[in-house]
């Protein structure tokens, strides 16, 4: 039987209520800012012992400084330092924010860290080399790494290098399927073909299709993390659908 972990990207309701409904969450705040260690400890202590965290890596690793979301970061760096952030570049600045992200991860003990790439992170030789070198350096950490591209990358390249690096090809399964084997990490953005991203609410037919995708690889462990505006309702409905026999 397929092992599936169902949750939301970010807390859609009060933490206590969420912990009663789900057993996993993808933390979003860790992308926007470098949270304090005491904040991470509080999250870990508040959650039930069996609860599993996943988390997004800080945007300074993946996104260049002119990205609008930097307005929410707590970086007080000058422009020269900020310009050396993003795109997995081998700079002291990227290494610094990664070490701070790693400090948080070692407190939370996440099953997966998600590296969400921006649309301008194109499939170029420089970007590909930087990505490979970054993940080669962190290959022996206890968590799994998942990379979500938001621009086209060559599937054969992803399969070859991600398999070697033990990196998960993170996808929205309504748009594409992962080319890596083993653990799957699905981020559901609410955007089937022709629909508006995030605002779309999944139909029962959509969720049945998702169930079929999950069960198509019965030996694979799968995370299904809802990231649309109706994430709470859709995730709860999907839990019910996964529990039915048909």
Secondary structure, DSSP 8 states (H G I E B T S, - for coil): --EEEEEEES-SS-HHHHHHH-SEEEE-HHHHS---HHHHHHHHHHS-TT-EEEEE--HHHHS-TTSGGGGGS-----HHHHTT-STT--SHHHHHHHHHHHHHHHHHT-SEEEEE--TT--S-HHHHHHHHHHHHHTTTSSSEEEEE-SS---HHHHHHHHHHHTEEEEB-TTT---SS-SSEEEEE-S--TTS-TTT----HHHHHHHHHHHHTSTT-EEEEEE-STTHHHHHHHHHHHHHS--
